Amino acid sequence: MIESLYIGGTMIYADYNATAPLRPEARAAMLAAYDLGATNPSSVHKAGRAARAVVEKARSEVGAAIGSRAEDIVFTSGGTESLALAIQGAVVALDGAATLIVSAIEHEAATKAAAHAGVPVETAYVLPTGQVDLDDLRARLAAWDRGLKGTPILVLMLANNETGILQPVAEAAALMREAGGLTVCDAVQGLGKVPVNVALLGVDYLAVSAHKIGGPQGVGALWHRAGAPLKAVLYGGGQERGLRSGTENVAGIAGFGAAVSQSVLELSRYVSLGPRRDAMEARLKAEGGVTVIGEGSPRLAGVSNFARAGFRAETQVMALDLAGVCVSAGSACSSGKVKRSLVLMAMGADDALAESAIRTSFGWNSHPEDFARLTDAWLEAHHRAAPRQQA
């Protein structure tokens, strides 16, 4: 639980998918990096070499967490930049002879990077279960005209940021390989919550971010398969093997390395949130009549997206905030505004459901009582709003 100025005492933080509290291990690593002084890891003197050692240690830690070589990791400013580098960098390397296939439930960081890549963009549709339609993808690739469309590039997340639903990335990537295509995987929400191994996933590019797992904001990474087409989209001093220019964020990278190492060690702790999440949902359904989105699909253990038609999402978020409970509606990091969920619409949800869905997400610092207290607060808010809903 997070100590706060909330008058009622301790705030319940249930918005880990937006950002996670900083882990003590990450904070310690960052402070140690700051204690090195003003050092640039590109400098050849002793201080610069010390900073470089910090960066390379973290590179090895991130690589170990996803089963990759350290040299295939490129540090960035976060998940958004990692996705832009993968999507646009691959298109540039292919001289524009490509077509992007972006799933209908991708984060705006992916959809907007694709929209500005300068090549055609197609939509990979999802089933009502919230998972990508593999049969549709298979049929599309079977009819692919490479001379007309170029190389197909699939953009598919590992775990959805709103629903927590896990995607069949390995199966989709296998289809892409058979068709001579490429796969960009947004693993920002999956890292540290489910096992992530780039070899088993079979993808060509994988984007991750530090602050979703208890690292600092403003740092992320892109893994790219050796030999996968990729060129820089930012130009300057040629840092990160020429793929991402700009002086590295040494302290942030150090915090990322520490956070990802700790999250892997505590993976079973995150998985243990599942039964508590399930119990919370069961009570919300029984006493509040909610619909749990993606209930029958494989999901992240700490994520629950639910809706009560007629009880608008913004009303729920505000009521819970007043009760000292932090949740989100939709993708909180997209604009800071509450709006109808495009993810739920893509899954076939009607307007009433899509306008009433909120997301709760728990993580490394969540406590068992958080689930019960959130449920109590939501049921009380629903009880107060019920007369207005019926009017």
Secondary structure, DSSP 8 states (H G I E B T S, - for coil): -EE-S-TTSEEEE-BTTT-----HHHHHHHHHHHTT-S--TT--SHHHHHHHHHHHHHHHHHHHHHT--GGGEEEESSHHHHHHHHHHHHHHHTTT-EEEEEETT--HHHHHHHHTSSS-EEEE-B-TTSSB-HHHHHHHHHT--HHHH-EEEEEEESB-TTT-BB--HHHHHHHHHHTT-EEEEE-TTTTTTS---HHHHT-SEEEEESTTTTS-TT-EEEEE-TT-----SS-SS-TTTTTS-S---HHHHHHHHHHHHHHHHTHHHHHTHHHHHHHHHHHHHHHH--EETTTTS-B-TTEEEEE-TTS-HHHHHHHHHHTTEE-BSS-HHHHS-----HHHHHTT--HHHHTSEEEEE--TT--HHHHHHHHHHHHHHHHHHHHHHH-
